């Protein structure tokens, strides 16, 4: 491995401040962070597992880590992440993501939150952490995340997350909790567009959109006059889902309800009809957007937002076992949540493998060459040695 390759990921953690007292620094902070990242990629979920991984892989790790006093103990690793400033770790994560992200015009960025359910600490009165993440649907990677304040919710966390992101030319999608004038205006100020879900938290606007769309049937004269229409469907795992999007820019009548939202150009409804066996369910959702009334684009954006549940939340729970993690002390739950998301990005970057994410993680633990590829050279194809 060349020095330039090894710096590809490690250079982004060079500036992080060490919270430890000088006399207790037997192990370099960069060594501990990179060791932990490697261990999380390779299916380690506890401090003890990280130490064991390090001892088993010490010879390989010395190819690019100093390790002046060998592999740190699990208590040393735990104490560092309890005290490590999560905002600084977040900045390192963002620096790395921005260095590998290939931003495209019109990329859909979904903003959504997830709770790490077992990160609560009843003894100290600490509630479970709730992380709001940004998911780039085309790059299929997490762009950043922010922890909500214990006495607040996603409404205050979303603007902080948006500030961290390069959004120019992107389409930002947020569920109903983010349907706030300040959030919409901030997205436009960052030269991006938005598609915001409207539900019961905006009762007047929701009722107006529902009244506008619910009586319109595909194929009617009214539809042809002023409504854009798009329909798509997918069939998998015994389920058929048909999604119809109706959109319009004829919104002058709605101005009293949307005048505070900057840049609103269109409104839309997406009707989802799911059939599983002989059971059918229909659900309609309503949106305001700064995009023109392009029904196909709006349908795609809404579907991409729903995908964050499977592509991020489900993977973190089922592949990285986030909901089962009992890390609770200090900053460790938030810091480890950031490392899980970094590991997910690393594993998902491998375009040459058709294996599941779980299988890739295990392969990285078994085969040092494959892990090196994930860390430093993701664009190269991997051929295991005999």
C-alpha positions in Angstrom: 0.0 0.0 0.0 1.5 3.3 -1.0 1.6 6.3 1.4 -0.8 8.3 -0.8 -3.3 5.5 -0.6 -3.1 5.2 3.2 -3.6 9.0 3.5 -6.8 8.8 1.4 -8.9 8.2 4.5 -6.5 8.9 7.4 -5.7 12.5 6.5 -9.2 13.5 7.3 -8.7 12.7 11.0 -5.4 14.5 11.5 -6.9 17.6 13.0 -9.1 16.1 15.6 -8.2 17.2 19.2 -7.2 14.6 21.7 -9.3 15.0 24.9 -7.0 12.9 27.1 -4.5 14.2 29.6 -0.9 14.2 28.3 0.4 11.7 30.8 -2.2 9.2 29.8 -1.4 9.2 26.0 0.3 5.9 25.6 -1.6 5.3 22.3 -2.0 7.8 19.4 -5.5 9.1 18.9 -5.3 8.5 15.1 -4.3 4.9 15.7 -7.3 4.3 18.0 -9.7 6.0 15.6 -8.5 4.1 12.5 -8.4 0.8 14.4 -12.0 1.3 15.5 -13.1 2.2 11.9 -11.5 -1.0 10.6 -13.1 -3.0 13.4 -16.6 -1.6 12.8 -16.3 -2.4 9.1 -15.4 -5.9 10.0 -18.5 -6.6 12.1 -17.2 -5.6 15.6 -19.9 -4.1 17.8 -18.3 -3.8 21.3 -15.2 -2.3 22.8 -13.9 -5.8 23.7 -14.4 -7.0 20.1 -12.5 -4.0 18.8 -9.5 -4.9 21.1 -9.6 -8.5 20.1 -9.8 -7.6 16.4 -6.7 -5.3 16.9 -4.7 -8.0 18.5 -5.5 -10.5 15.8 -4.7 -8.0 13.0 -1.8 -6.2 14.7 0.8 -7.1 12.1 -1.4 -5.9 9.3 -2.4 -2.7 11.1 1.3 -1.8 11.5 1.5 -1.3 7.8 -0.1 2.1 8.2 -0.5 2.7 12.0 2.4 3.5 14.4 1.1 1.6 17.4 4.1 2.6 19.6 2.7 0.6 22.6 0.8 -2.1 20.7 -3.0 -2.5 20.6 -4.8 -0.3 23.2 -7.1 -2.1 25.7 -10.9 -2.0 25.3 -11.0 0.4 28.3 -8.6 2.8 26.6 -10.7 2.8 23.5 -13.9 3.2 25.4 -12.6 6.1 27.5 -11.4 8.0 24.4 -14.8 7.8 22.6 -16.7 8.7 25.8 -14.7 12.0 25.9 -14.1 12.6 22.2 -15.9 15.7 20.8 -18.6 14.3 18.5 -18.8 17.6 16.6 -15.1 17.3 15.7 -15.6 13.6 14.7 -18.5 14.8 12.6 -16.4 17.4 10.8 -13.8 14.7 10.0 -16.6 12.5 8.6 -17.9 15.3 6.4 -14.4 16.1 5.2 -14.0 12.5 4.1 -17.4 12.3 2.5 -16.9 15.5 0.5 -13.6 14.1 -0.8 -15.3 11.0 -2.3 -18.7 12.3 -3.2 -19.5 12.8 -6.8 -22.2 15.4 -6.6 -24.6 15.5 -9.6 -27.2 18.1 -10.6 -30.6 17.1 -9.3 -29.3 14.6 -6.8 -32.0 13.7 -4.3 -31.0 14.1 -0.7 -33.4 12.6 1.9 -33.4 14.0 5.4 -34.8 11.6 8.1 -34.2 10.6 11.7 -33.6 7.4 13.6 -33.4 6.6 17.3 -30.8 4.2 18.7 -33.2 2.6 21.1 -30.9 1.1 23.7 -28.6 4.1 24.0 -30.7 5.5 26.9 -29.3 5.5 30.5 -32.0 5.5 33.1 -29.5 5.7 35.9 -28.3 9.2 34.8 -31.6 10.2 33.3 -30.2 10.2 29.7 -32.7 9.5 26.9 -31.9 7.4 23.8 -30.0 9.4 21.1 -31.9 10.4 18.0 -29.8 11.0 14.9 -31.0 13.0 11.9 -29.1 11.9 8.7 -28.8 13.0 5.1 -28.9 10.3 2.5 -27.8 10.8 -1.1 -29.9 8.5 -3.2 -27.7 8.5 -6.3 -24.4 8.2 -4.5 -26.0 5.8 -2.1 -24.1 7.2 0.9 -24.8 9.1 4.1 -23.7 12.7 3.8 -23.8 13.7 7.4 -25.8 13.4 10.6 -26.7 15.5 13.7 -27.9 14.4 17.1 -31.1 16.1 18.3 -31.0 17.9 21.6 -32.6 15.9 24.4 -35.2 18.7 25.0 -35.8 19.3 21.3 -36.7 17.4 18.1 -35.9 17.1 14.5 -37.2 20.7 13.7 -34.1 22.2 15.4 -31.7 19.5 14.2 -32.5 19.7 10.5 -31.3 23.3 10.0 -28.0 22.4 11.7 -27.6 19.4 9.4 -28.4 21.4 6.3 -25.7 23.9 7.2 -23.1 21.2 7.1 -24.0 20.0 3.6 -23.1 21.2 0.1 -26.6 21.2 -1.5 -26.3 23.4 -4.6 -28.3 21.8 -7.4 -29.8 19.1 -5.1 -33.4 18.2 -4.4 -34.0 17.9 -0.6 -36.8 15.7 0.6 -38.1 15.8 4.2 -41.1 14.2 5.9 -43.9 16.3 7.5 -41.9 17.3 10.6 -39.6 19.3 8.3 -42.4 21.2 6.6 -41.4 24.5 8.2 -41.0 27.8 6.5 -37.5 28.4 8.0 -36.3 25.0 6.7 -37.7 25.6 3.2 -36.2 29.1 3.1 -32.8 27.8 4.2 -32.8 25.1 1.5 -33.5 27.8 -1.2 -30.7 30.0 0.3 -28.3 27.0 -0.2 -29.3 27.0 -3.9 -31.2 23.7 -3.7 -34.9 22.7 -4.2 -37.2 21.0 -1.8 -40.1 18.5 -1.7 -41.8 18.7 1.7 -44.5 16.4 2.9 -47.6 18.0 4.3 -49.6 16.2 7.0 -51.7 17.0 10.0 -49.1 19.4 11.6 -50.2 21.8 8.9 -54.0 21.2 9.1 -55.2 24.1 6.9 -52.7 23.5 4.1 -53.2 19.7 4.3 -57.0 20.1 4.0 -56.6 22.4 1.0 -54.3 20.0 -0.8 -56.6 17.1 0.0 -59.6 18.9 -1.3 -57.7 19.8 -4.5 -56.5 16.3 -5.4 -58.8 13.7 -3.9 -61.6 14.1 -6.4 -59.4 14.1 -9.5 -59.4 10.8 -11.4 -56.8 9.8 -14.0 -58.2 10.3 -17.5 -60.6 13.0 -16.6 -60.9 16.3 -18.6 -59.9 18.2 -15.4 -56.7 16.2 -15.3 -55.8 16.9 -18.9 -56.3 20.7 -18.4 -54.1 21.6 -15.6 -52.7 18.5 -13.9 -49.4 16.7 -14.7 -49.7 12.9 -14.2 -47.1 10.1 -13.8 -47.5 6.5 -12.9 -45.0 3.8 -12.1 -45.0 0.4 -10.4 -42.8 -2.3 -9.0 -43.4 -5.9 -8.1 -41.2 -7.8 -5.7 -41.4 -10.3 -2.9 -45.1 -11.0 -3.7 -46.1 -7.3 -3.5 -47.3 -5.1 -6.2 -47.1 -1.3 -5.7 -48.5 1.3 -8.0 -47.6 4.9 -7.4 -49.5 7.7 -9.1 -48.3 11.3 -8.9 -50.5 14.3 -9.7 -48.9 17.7 -9.8 -49.8 21.2 -10.8 -48.4 24.8 -10.9 -51.8 26.3 -10.8 -51.5 27.4 -7.1 -52.6 31.1 -7.1 -55.7 30.1 -5.1 -53.3 28.6 -2.4 -51.2 31.7 -1.9 -52.8 32.6 1.5 -51.5 29.3 2.9 -48.1 29.2 1.3 -47.0 32.8 1.1 -44.4 32.3 3.8 -42.7 29.4 2.0 -39.9 30.7 -0.2 -39.9 29.5 -3.8 -43.0 27.3 -3.9 -43.8 26.4 -7.5 -45.9 23.3 -7.3 -48.1 21.0 -5.2 -48.5 17.3 -5.6 -50.2 14.2 -4.4 -48.7 10.7 -4.5 -51.2 7.9 -4.3 -49.7 4.5 -3.4 -51.7 1.4 -4.0 -50.2 -1.8 -2.5 -51.5 -5.3 -3.2 -50.2 -8.3 -1.2 -52.1 -11.5 -2.0 -55.7 -10.6 -1.9 -55.2 -7.6 0.4 -55.0 -4.1 -1.0 -54.2 -0.8 0.8 -54.3 2.7 -0.6 -52.5 5.7 0.9 -52.3 9.3 -0.4 -49.6 11.8 0.6 -49.4 15.5 -0.2 -46.4 17.8 -1.0 -45.3 21.3 -1.7 -42.2 21.8 -3.8 -40.0 24.5 -5.3 -39.7 22.3 -8.4 -41.9 22.7 -11.5 -44.9 20.4 -11.8 -42.9 17.6 -13.3 -44.9 14.6 -12.0 -42.3 12.0 -13.0 -39.5 13.9 -11.1 -41.7 14.4 -8.1 -42.7 10.8 -8.0 -39.1 9.8 -8.2 -38.1 12.2 -5.4 -40.8 10.9 -3.1 -39.9 7.3 -3.8 -36.3 8.0 -3.1 -37.2 9.5 0.2 -39.1 6.4 1.2 -36.0 4.4 0.3 -34.1 5.8 3.2 -35.9 3.4 5.5 -34.5 0.4 3.7 -31.2 1.8 2.6 -30.2 3.4 5.9 -32.4 2.7 8.9 -33.1 -1.0 8.2 -29.4 -1.6 7.4 -28.2 0.1 10.6 -30.6 -2.1 12.6 -30.2 -5.4 10.9 -26.6 -5.3 9.6 -24.9 -3.1 12.1 -27.3 -4.0 15.0 -27.6 -0.4 16.1 -30.7 -0.8 18.2 -29.0 -3.5 20.2 -26.0 -1.4 21.1 -25.7 -0.7 24.9 -23.1 2.1 24.5 -24.4 4.8 26.8 -21.7 6.7 28.6 -20.7 10.3 27.7 -20.3 10.9 23.9 -19.8 7.2 23.0 -23.3 6.6 21.6 -23.1 9.5 19.2 -19.5 8.9 18.3 -20.1 5.2 17.6 -23.2 6.1 15.6 -21.0 8.3 13.3 -18.5 5.4 12.9 -21.3 3.0 11.9 -22.4 5.4 9.2 -18.9 5.8 8.0 -18.5 2.0 7.9 -21.7 1.7 6.0 -20.5 4.2 3.4 -17.2 2.3 3.1 -18.8 -1.1 2.6 -21.4 0.2 0.2 -18.7 1.9 -2.0 -17.6 -1.4 -3.4 -19.3 -1.5 -6.8 -17.6 -4.7 -7.9 -19.1 -7.0 -5.3 -22.6 -8.5 -5.6 -22.5 -9.9 -2.1 -24.7 -8.6 0.7 -23.5 -5.9 3.0 -23.3 -8.4 5.8 -21.2 -10.7 3.7 -18.9 -7.9 2.6 -18.2 -7.0 6.3 -17.3 -10.6 7.0 -15.1 -10.8 4.0 -13.3 -7.6 5.1 -12.6 -9.3 8.5 -11.3 -12.4 6.9 -9.3 -10.9 4.0 -6.9 -8.0 4.7 -6.6 -7.2 1.0 -10.3 -6.7 0.6 -10.4 -4.4 3.6 -7.5 -2.4 2.1 -9.6 -2.0 -1.0 -12.6 -0.7 0.9 -10.4 1.7 2.9 -8.1 3.0 0.2 -8.9 1.9 -3.3 -12.7 1.3 -3.7 -12.7 1.7 -7.5 -10.4 -1.3 -8.0 -11.9 -4.8 -8.6 -11.1 -7.4 -5.9 -9.9 -10.8 -6.8 -9.3 -13.0 -3.8 -6.1 -15.0 -3.7 -6.3 -18.8 -3.9 
